[in-house]
Amino acid sequence: MEKIDIKSLTLIQLSELLESLKEPSFRAVQLFEWIHKKLASGFEEMTNLPKTLRENLEKCCEYTTLKTVQELHSKNDDTCKYLFQLSDGNMIESVRMSYHHGDSVCISSQAGCRMGCRFCASTLDGLTRNLTPSEMLEEIYQIERITQKRLNNVVIMGTGEPLDNYENLVQFLHLLFEERGQNFSQRSVTISTCGLVEQIKRLAQEDFNITLALSLHAPTDALRSQLMPIASQYPLSEVIKACDYYYERTGRRVSYEYSLIDGVNDTPIIAKQLVQLLRGKNCHVNLIPINPVKERGFTPPKGNNTQRFKNILEKNKINVTIRREMGTDIDAACGQLRKRYMDQTIKKKGGEL
């Protein structure tokens, strides 16, 4: 019989499980707090639960934990990248970034990715599988255990397309916001998407108070489809309309992520096209000089081209910032550490055969 993924259960679902085990209702809150507030690494730590209950839970439930395979600390700034191993041997990565306002974590939502973005390492080997709610939570919990610090912001912008794993993502969010657990602030969570139109609309109707970040990267369908194959399925007019709907429904300003690539999407003409696309919208543009990925061949803008691009947007009253480059010395771009580890593992196995 397949074991129950207990860390993915809501408090209501956990209560139903304990009721089926003939346990009193208050045990559900105790168990939930051990899992999501005290961050117990296993049932054996839950010392105020009867031994018989812990033994029964061991028999019928899977308790998701992650194995830390690598932990890389940047010499340039307070950024740390973690490579985690899942129970089935798959690898995922997360990044912790420290700012003056607190610590943020960028987590993965899938092992691999099928979106095919030309500038991203995450998608080089395609999609392996979706992450469960418990695995996404464990990225946060494991980093909090390691650092002994509470994280202030969560960004689902690592490996994978979060809205391609929609049901698990929503369950993860409900668990993250649960008052008896992390009680995380909804305003401190950002979800990034390539622009899956119907899922953006669904997310707007969930009544979360979270920020939506669209991976835009180009102001026209022609250029965007060159950089992001998935864009050929979703015309920009429909994607922008879905983002407008998200803002109207939630009141949360949409962030537009724009990776600047030398000679591809960083010219003054393209900046003016971006102004035309976003003019009059209550939004924010986040300019990101591309983090080079050796398999892709793209490089960040030369000289003052990034600042020139920003100036054009600002002169046209578009809210814009340039993201500070962090962790470039530890392969902090999406998928780089995972890809390098997997390639090295394959090479070692090949050498042994």
N, C-alpha and C positions, 0 to 999 in steps of 0.2 A: 504494500500500500504506500502511495506517495505521501511523504511527510508534509505537514502544514508549514508554510513560510510564516512563522509567528511574528516576525518583525515587520511584515507587510500588513498586518491586521490592524484595523482601526480599534478604538476602545470598545465600540459596540460589538464588533466582530469577536474581539477577545473575550468579552463578557459571555457571548453565545458559546464560545469554545469551553470556557470554564464551567458554564451551566451544564454542558454535555458531559463534563467530567465530575458532576455532582459536587462542585465547589461553591462556597458562598460567594455572593456577588462582589463583596469588597476585595476579593483576591484579584479581580481584573485590574483595578486601579493600582494595587501594589505591583503587579506584574508589569503593567504598562509603564509605570514610573521607573522600575528597574531597567527596562529596555531603553526608554527614550529620554529619561532625565538623568539617571545615575550612570547610564551608558555601560551597563554590565556586559562583560565579554562572554558570559555564559550563564546557564541556569545555576551552576554551583555557587555563584557569588550572591544569589538571592536568599540571604540567610534568614529572612523573616517569613519565608514560605516553607510549609511543611516538606520534609524530605520526600514523602510519598508523592506529593504533587510535582516536585522537581523531577523525580524519576519518571513519572507519567509523561511529563512534558518532553523529556529527553527521548522517549519512545515514539511519540506521535508528531513531534515538531522539529523542524529544521531551524537552527539559530544562526542566521547569516553573520559572518564576520569576514573581514578582508585581511589578507596577508600582505604586509609591507615588503615589497621586493627591493625597491630602491627609493632613496630619499636624497634629492639633490638640492643643495643650498647655493643660491647665487652669491657671487663675490661682489656683484655690482649694487645689489639692493636686497631688501629683506623679502625675497621671494623664494619659495620652496616648492619643488615639484615632487610628487609622490607617484610611484608606479605600484599599483595594487594588483594582487592576484585573486581572482574569484575562485569559488569552490570547484568549478569545473576546469580550472587551469587557464581560463581566459584572462587577459590583462586589460586594465583600464588605468587612466591617469587622472590626477587632480592637481590643482595648483593653488597654493595659499599665498596671498599677497598682503603685505602689511602697509597700511596707510596711516596718516595722522589721526584719522577718525576711527581706526580699528582694523581688524583683520577680515579680509574677504576670501572666499574660496570659490574656485571655478571647478565645477564637477562635470563628469561625463554622464550621458543618459543612455548610451548604447556602447557595445563592444564593436568598434568599427562604425562605418557610416556608408550609406548607399546614395548620398546626394551627389557625389561626384565633383565637388567644387575643385577647379583646376589648381588653386593656390594652397590647398589644405592637405596636410599629411594624414589626417584622420581617415580619409576615404580611399587611400591608395590600395588597400587590400579588401575593400568592400565591407559590407555589414556581416558580422558574425551572429549577433543576437541582441535583443533588447535587454536592458537592465531591469531588474525587479525594483519595486519601491524600496525594499530593504537594502538592496545593494547601493542605490543612490543615497539613502540615508547614511549608510555605513561609511561612505566617502567623507561625510561631514563628521560623523562620530569618531572615526579612527583618527582624523586630524586633531580633533579636540582632545582625544586621549593622549596623543603624542605631545601636543604643545601644552596641555593642561590650561588651555585658554578657550574662552567662549568666542565663537565666530560671530561677526556682526552682519555680514552680508553674504548671500549665496547667489551665485550666477550659474545658471545651467547653460553653459556656453562651451563646454569641453567637447570631447569626442561624441559624435552622434547628433542627430536632429531630434530634439526633445518632443516635438509635436508628431513625429513619426512613431513615438512610443507613448501615445496620448493617455491611454487608460492608466498605465503605470505611473506616468508623470503626475496625473491628477491625484491618485492615491498617495503618492509621495508627498505632495503639497499638503493634503489634509493632515497627514501624520506630522509633518514639520510644524504646522501651525497649531496643533492640538495643545490646549492649555495645560493638560496634565503631563505633557512631554517637553519638547524644546520650547513651545510657546513662542515660536519665531515670528518676528514682525513681518507681515505680508509686504509692507513697503520696502523691505530690505532684500527682496527677492527679484531677480531679473531672469526672464526666459528668452533665449535667443532662438530665432527660426529663420530658415531659408525663404519662408514665405508660403507655407501650406495654407491656402486660403480658407478652406472649410474648417480646418482645425483652429485657425486664428479666431474665426467667428464663434466656434464652440467654446474656446477659452474665455472669450469676452462674456459669455453667458454663464460661466461658473461663479461669477460674482467674487472673484479674488481681487485683492487690491495690490496687484503685482505689476512690475514694469515689463512691457513687451519690447524686445529689441529685434529689429528686422535686419538680417544680413543683406544689405542692399548692393553695395560695391560697384554699381553702375547706374546711370540715369536713363538708359534706353534698353529696350528689349533685346536689340541686336547684340550690344556689348555684354549685357548681363548674361545672355544665353551662352556666349563664348566662355565666360568665366564660371558659370554655374549651370550645368546641363538641366537641372531640375527647373530652372526658370522658363524653359521652353513650354512647360506644362501650365504655367501660371503667368499670364501677361501682367506687366507692371501695373496697368490700370486696375486690374482686379486685386492685386496684392495691396496697393495703396488704399483702395476702397475698403478692404478688410481691416487695414490698420486704422483708417478713419473711424470705422465702426467700433473698433476696440477702444479708441479714445472716447467716442461718444457714450459708449456703454459703461466704461469704468471711470472716466475722468482722469486716467493716467496717461501722461504724455508719452508718446512712442519715441523710442530711441532708434536712430538709423545708423547701423554699423557700416563703415565704409573703409575697406582696406585699400590703401593707396599703393599702386604698383607702377614702377617707373616705366614711362612710355606707353602705358596701357590705359589707365583711367585717371591720370593725374594732371591733365592739361587744362589750361584756362577755358577752352571751349567746353570741355566736359563739366567743369565746375559750374559754368553758366547753365548748362543743361540740367544739372542737379538743382540749381536755384529755381528753374522753371517747374521742375517736378514737385518741389516742396514749398514753394512760395505760399505764404499765408497760413501754413499749418502750425499748430502748437506742437512742435517736435524738437528733437535734439539730434544733431549729427555728431557722431564719434568718429573722427578720422584716425585711422590706424596704419602707420607705415608698416608695410608687410614684413613679417618675420620670415626671412628666407628659408625655404625648404629645398634641400639639394636636388630632390627628384623633380622639382617643378621648374626651376630656372628663373623664377620671378625675383626681382630685387626691389628694395624700397626706393622712393623718389630721391633724385639727386639734389644736392645743394639746398636752395630755399624753396623748392617746389611744393613741399608740404605746407609751409607757411603761406605761400602765394595762393594755394588752393583754399586755405582757411580764410584768408583775407577777402577773397571774392564772395564767399558765403556770408561772411560777417557784414560786408558792405550792402548786402541784399537782405539784411535782417533775419538771417538764418542762425539760430543758436548752434554753436559749434565748439568743440574742444578737440585737441590733439591728445590722444591717449599716450601717456608716458610709457616708453618702452621699458619692460621689466622682464628679467629672467632670460635675456637673449643668450647668456653664456651657459644655460642649463636646458636648452631645447624646450623653452616654455610654450612654444606655439602648439596648437592642438595636434595631438597624435604623434609628435616627433619622438618623444621618449619611448612610447609603446612600439612604434615602428622600428626604432633602432634596436630595442631589446629583442623583438621577434626576429629580426634579420640576423642578429648575432646568435640567437638560439638555433635557428635553422642552419646557420653556417657551422656551428659546433657539431650538430647532429650529423651533418653531411660529412664532416671530417672524421667522425667515428665510424661511418659505414664503410 
